[in-house]
Amino acid sequence: MLFSEIYGQNAIKQRLIKAVTDGHLPHAILLCGPEGTGKLGIAVALAQYLCCTDRKADGPCGCCQSCKQFAKLVHPDLHFVFPIYKEKSNDTTTCESFLPQWRSQLLRTPYFSYDQWNVELKSDNKQSIIYASESEEIIRKFNTKPYEADCKVMIIWLPEKMNETCANKLLKVLEEPPQKSYFILVSENPEALLSTIISRVQRIFVPPLEESDLKVALSKLYGLTGTQLEDVAHVSKGSLVTAENVIQTAGDTKEYFDLFVALMRIAYTGDARKMKTWMESAHELGRKRQISFLAYVQNMVRENFIYNFQNRAISYMTAEESAFATKFAPYVNELNIVEFLSELNLAQQHIEQNVQAKIVFFDLAMKVAVLLRKIKM
């Protein structure tokens, strides 16, 4: 994977390239930041650059034998650790058994989420982790000499998913690694890591993508143009994973927006008969989409509250959502925002707990009617 294949993040790329060329790259680094920003792709490109036999000023050459192996993720000195799912906790299976799925996912795109990886694993909605048995495999691989390159690289994706036993066993090799060995940890929640691991790595924050870089990616990958490109790039908060989800759920989002607008208008009038009609529409969504709808409403309430500050840079809404906010936002203010979000969150919890949906939504409509009357004078 070449650095040029990773959208944006030019400052991070140049920093890493300079560290390698100057011989100052730490033996263990932690690339951390939100999902969908290119951290994993940067890690692979850095590993390829370290192993490349004809390095260029802007990254690996892409032509040498090493780069050709990296293009298929089969270089013998490139190793991966990632969350996996096992039916039995005492099963000694390691990541090595899931390399075909991992390579397939990563070659399709380095921009994917933990949930998307679980789908690839077919884990049946069960959470994947990095098991204790993985530490033995990591130590074994690092106790051997590089096969072809001058160094070997271990990329650990989502180290925060490591079993505590596994994490503790890695402390010594992180502190005193074999010569010409590199660890690259890629994390979305570094605060969940052991402090003893944090102290042994150099932390590099990979920020959300600039909106301009996200637009380039969306135009190239999905052919978006015009208003749709502007809207998706803005609401995705610098994440290509979020942007993909926005595109895939565009139909649902439009339906959720219409239901949201209807709820707020009906609640404002206080018409109980129309509330009942709205309740029926919400009920027809089905439990899974009802949960998604309530999550959407919570986000819209937060965004309308933020909209009052008149700063587009911190408000993430589409043009249609923003147009509604011009009149609705004043009704979400310091007097009701906390209670507003609390009631919506409670409604979502009730739906998740299989409480009768019609009761939940009618009750919610009545509470919203009361909250909308708490307006600053």
C-alpha positions in Angstrom: 0.0 0.0 0.0 1.4 3.4 -1.0 1.1 6.6 1.0 -0.5 8.1 -2.1 -3.4 5.7 -1.8 -4.3 7.2 1.6 -6.5 10.3 1.4 -5.2 13.4 3.0 -3.1 13.2 6.2 -0.1 14.7 4.4 1.5 16.0 7.6 1.4 12.6 9.3 2.8 10.9 6.1 5.7 13.3 5.9 6.5 13.0 9.6 6.8 9.2 9.3 8.8 9.3 6.1 11.3 11.7 7.6 11.5 9.6 10.8 12.4 6.5 8.6 14.9 8.4 6.3 16.6 10.0 9.3 16.8 6.7 11.2 14.7 8.0 14.1 11.5 5.9 13.8 10.7 4.6 17.3 10.5 0.8 17.5 6.9 1.1 18.8 4.3 3.7 17.7 0.6 4.2 18.4 -1.5 5.7 15.5 -4.7 6.8 17.2 -7.7 8.7 16.3 -11.3 8.4 15.1 -12.3 5.5 12.8 -12.3 6.1 9.0 -9.4 8.5 9.0 -6.8 6.2 7.3 -4.8 5.0 10.3 -4.6 1.4 9.2 -3.7 2.3 5.6 -0.9 4.6 6.9 0.4 1.7 9.1 0.6 -0.6 6.1 2.2 2.0 3.9 4.8 2.7 6.7 5.5 -1.0 7.0 6.0 -1.2 3.2 8.3 1.8 3.2 10.4 0.2 5.9 10.8 -3.0 3.9 11.1 -1.3 0.4 14.5 -1.8 -1.3 14.2 1.4 -3.4 12.6 4.0 -1.2 11.5 7.3 -2.8 11.1 10.7 -1.2 7.4 10.3 -1.0 7.1 6.7 0.0 7.8 3.1 -1.1 8.7 2.6 -4.8 5.8 0.2 -5.5 7.9 -1.7 -8.0 10.6 -3.8 -6.1 9.9 -7.4 -5.1 9.1 -6.3 -1.5 6.5 -3.8 -2.7 5.0 -6.4 -5.0 4.5 -8.7 -2.0 3.1 -5.9 0.0 0.6 -5.3 -2.8 -0.9 -8.7 -1.9 -0.2 -8.4 1.8 2.0 -11.5 1.7 5.4 -10.2 2.6 7.0 -12.7 5.1 8.2 -9.9 7.3 4.8 -8.3 7.6 2.7 -9.6 10.5 -0.9 -8.7 11.6 -2.8 -9.0 14.9 -6.5 -8.1 14.9 -9.6 -9.1 16.9 -11.0 -12.5 16.1 -13.9 -14.6 17.3 -13.7 -18.1 18.7 -16.5 -20.4 19.7 -14.6 -21.6 22.8 -12.3 -19.4 24.9 -9.8 -22.2 25.3 -9.4 -22.6 21.5 -5.8 -21.9 20.6 -6.7 -20.5 17.2 -4.8 -17.3 16.4 -5.1 -14.5 13.8 -3.0 -16.6 11.4 -6.2 -18.7 10.7 -8.1 -15.6 9.7 -5.5 -14.0 7.4 -7.5 -14.8 4.2 -10.5 -12.8 5.4 -8.2 -10.1 6.8 -6.3 -9.7 3.6 -9.5 -9.7 1.6 -11.0 -6.9 3.7 -7.9 -4.8 3.8 -7.3 -5.1 0.0 -10.8 -4.0 -0.7 -10.3 -0.9 1.5 -8.2 0.1 4.5 -11.2 2.2 5.7 -13.4 -0.1 7.6 -14.9 -0.3 11.1 -14.8 -2.9 13.9 -18.4 -3.7 13.2 -17.7 -4.2 9.5 -14.8 -6.5 10.4 -17.2 -8.6 12.7 -19.5 -9.0 9.7 -16.5 -10.2 7.6 -15.7 -12.7 10.4 -19.4 -13.8 10.5 -19.3 -13.7 14.2 -23.1 -13.6 14.5 -23.1 -10.3 16.3 -20.7 -11.6 19.0 -17.8 -9.3 19.9 -14.3 -10.3 18.6 -11.2 -9.8 20.7 -7.5 -10.4 20.7 -7.1 -13.5 22.8 -4.4 -14.3 25.3 -3.0 -17.1 23.0 -2.1 -14.4 20.5 0.8 -13.1 22.7 2.7 -16.4 22.3 2.4 -16.1 18.6 3.6 -12.5 18.6 6.6 -13.3 20.7 7.5 -16.4 18.6 7.4 -14.3 15.4 9.6 -11.6 16.9 12.2 -14.1 18.1 13.0 -15.0 14.5 15.2 -13.1 12.1 13.7 -11.2 9.2 13.2 -13.5 6.2 13.8 -11.1 3.3 13.7 -7.5 4.4 16.1 -5.7 6.7 13.4 -5.5 9.4 10.1 -7.0 10.4 6.9 -5.2 11.2 3.9 -6.2 13.4 0.7 -4.2 12.9 -1.8 -4.6 15.8 -5.2 -3.3 14.8 -7.4 -2.2 17.7 -5.0 -3.1 20.6 -7.7 -1.9 23.0 -9.5 -5.2 22.2 -6.6 -7.2 23.7 -7.3 -9.6 26.5 -5.5 -8.3 29.6 -3.3 -11.3 29.8 -2.2 -10.9 26.2 -1.5 -7.2 26.8 0.6 -7.9 29.9 2.6 -10.5 28.1 3.6 -8.0 25.4 5.1 -5.5 27.8 8.6 -7.0 27.7 8.8 -7.3 24.0 7.5 -3.7 23.6 10.1 -2.4 25.9 13.0 -4.5 24.6 12.2 -5.6 21.1 14.7 -7.5 18.9 16.8 -5.3 16.6 15.2 -4.1 13.4 11.7 -4.9 14.7 8.8 -2.5 14.7 5.4 -2.5 16.3 2.7 -0.3 14.9 -0.5 -0.1 17.0 -3.6 1.3 15.4 -6.2 2.4 18.0 -9.5 4.2 18.1 -9.7 4.2 21.9 -6.2 4.5 23.3 -7.6 5.4 26.7 -8.7 1.8 27.0 -5.1 0.5 26.7 -3.0 -0.4 29.7 -1.0 2.6 30.9 2.1 0.4 30.8 1.6 -0.1 27.1 1.0 3.6 26.5 4.3 4.4 28.2 6.2 2.1 25.9 5.0 3.6 22.6 5.2 6.9 20.8 1.7 8.2 20.4 0.8 9.9 17.0 -2.7 11.3 16.7 -4.3 10.9 13.2 -7.0 13.6 13.0 -10.3 13.5 11.1 -9.9 14.0 7.4 -10.1 17.6 6.1 -13.5 18.2 4.4 -11.6 18.9 1.1 -9.8 15.5 1.3 -13.1 13.8 2.1 -14.7 15.3 -1.0 -11.9 14.0 -3.2 -12.4 10.5 -1.8 -16.2 10.6 -2.1 -16.0 11.9 -5.7 -13.5 9.2 -6.7 -15.1 6.3 -4.8 -18.8 7.0 -5.2 -19.0 9.6 -8.0 -20.7 12.1 -5.7 -21.1 15.7 -7.1 -22.8 18.9 -6.2 -25.1 19.3 -3.2 -24.9 15.6 -2.3 -21.1 15.7 -2.2 -21.2 18.8 0.0 -23.8 17.3 2.4 -22.1 13.9 2.8 -18.7 15.4 3.2 -19.9 17.8 5.9 -22.0 15.5 8.0 -19.4 12.7 8.0 -17.1 14.5 10.5 -13.9 13.6 8.7 -14.5 9.9 8.6 -14.7 7.9 5.3 -16.4 5.0 7.2 -19.1 7.4 8.4 -19.5 8.8 4.9 -20.0 5.3 3.5 -22.7 4.7 6.1 -24.4 8.0 5.3 -24.5 7.1 1.6 -25.8 3.5 2.2 -28.5 4.7 4.6 -29.6 7.8 2.6 -33.1 6.4 2.1 -33.6 5.6 5.8 -32.2 9.0 6.8 -34.7 10.8 4.6 -37.6 8.8 6.1 -36.2 9.5 9.6 -35.9 13.2 8.8 -39.5 13.4 7.7 -40.7 11.5 10.8 -38.6 13.8 13.0 -40.0 17.0 11.4 -43.6 15.6 11.7 -43.0 14.8 15.4 -41.8 18.3 16.2 -44.6 20.0 14.3 -47.3 17.8 15.8 -45.8 18.1 19.3 -45.7 21.9 18.9 -49.4 22.0 18.1 -50.2 19.5 20.9 -52.8 17.7 18.7 -53.3 14.3 20.4 -55.1 12.9 17.4 -52.2 13.6 15.1 -49.8 12.3 17.8 -51.6 9.0 17.5 -51.3 8.9 13.7 -47.6 9.7 14.0 -47.2 7.0 16.6 -48.6 4.5 14.1 -46.1 5.6 11.5 -43.2 5.2 14.0 -44.5 1.8 15.0 -44.4 0.6 11.4 -40.7 1.0 11.2 -40.0 -2.2 13.1 -37.9 -2.5 16.2 -34.4 -2.3 14.6 -35.3 0.8 12.6 -37.1 2.3 15.5 -33.8 2.2 17.5 -32.0 3.8 14.5 -34.7 6.5 14.2 -34.4 7.4 17.9 -30.6 7.6 17.6 -31.1 9.9 14.6 -33.5 12.1 16.5 -31.0 12.5 19.4 -28.4 13.6 16.9 -30.8 16.1 15.3 -31.7 17.6 18.7 -28.0 18.0 19.5 -27.3 19.5 16.1 -30.2 21.9 16.4 -28.9 23.0 19.8 -25.4 23.6 18.3 -27.0 25.4 15.3 -28.0 28.2 17.7 -24.3 29.2 17.9 -24.3 30.0 14.2 -21.0 28.2 13.5 -21.3 25.8 10.5 -17.9 24.3 11.3 -19.3 22.6 14.4 -22.8 21.8 13.0 -23.1 18.7 11.0 -26.4 18.7 9.1 -27.4 18.4 5.4 -28.8 21.4 3.5 -32.4 20.1 4.1 -31.8 19.5 7.8 -30.2 23.0 8.2 -33.2 24.6 6.4 -35.5 23.1 9.0 -33.2 24.2 11.8 -33.4 27.8 10.9 -36.9 27.9 12.5 -36.8 24.9 14.8 -33.4 25.4 16.5 -34.5 28.1 19.0 -36.9 25.6 20.5 -33.9 23.5 21.6 -32.1 25.5 24.2 -30.4 25.6 27.6 -33.7 25.1 29.3 -34.6 21.8 27.7 -31.6 20.2 26.0 -30.6 17.9 28.8 -34.1 16.7 29.5 -34.8 16.4 25.7 -31.8 14.1 25.2 -32.7 12.2 28.4 -36.2 11.4 27.3 -35.1 10.3 23.8 -32.4 8.1 25.3 -35.0 6.6 27.7 -37.3 5.9 24.7 -34.5 4.2 22.9 -33.7 2.0 25.9 -37.4 1.0 26.2 -37.5 0.0 22.6 -34.3 -2.0 23.0 -35.9 -3.7 26.0 -39.0 -4.6 23.9 -41.4 -2.3 25.6 -44.6 -1.8 23.6 -43.6 0.6 20.8 -46.9 2.4 20.5 -46.9 3.3 24.2 -43.3 4.5 24.0 -43.8 6.7 20.9 -47.1 8.2 22.1 -45.6 8.9 25.5 -42.5 10.5 23.8 -44.7 12.8 21.6 -46.5 14.1 24.7 -43.2 14.8 26.5 -41.8 16.5 23.5 -44.9 18.7 23.4 -44.1 19.9 26.9 -40.4 20.4 26.3 -40.9 22.6 23.2 -42.7 25.1 25.4 -39.6 25.7 27.5 -38.4 28.7 25.4 -36.0 31.4 26.6 -37.8 34.7 26.9 
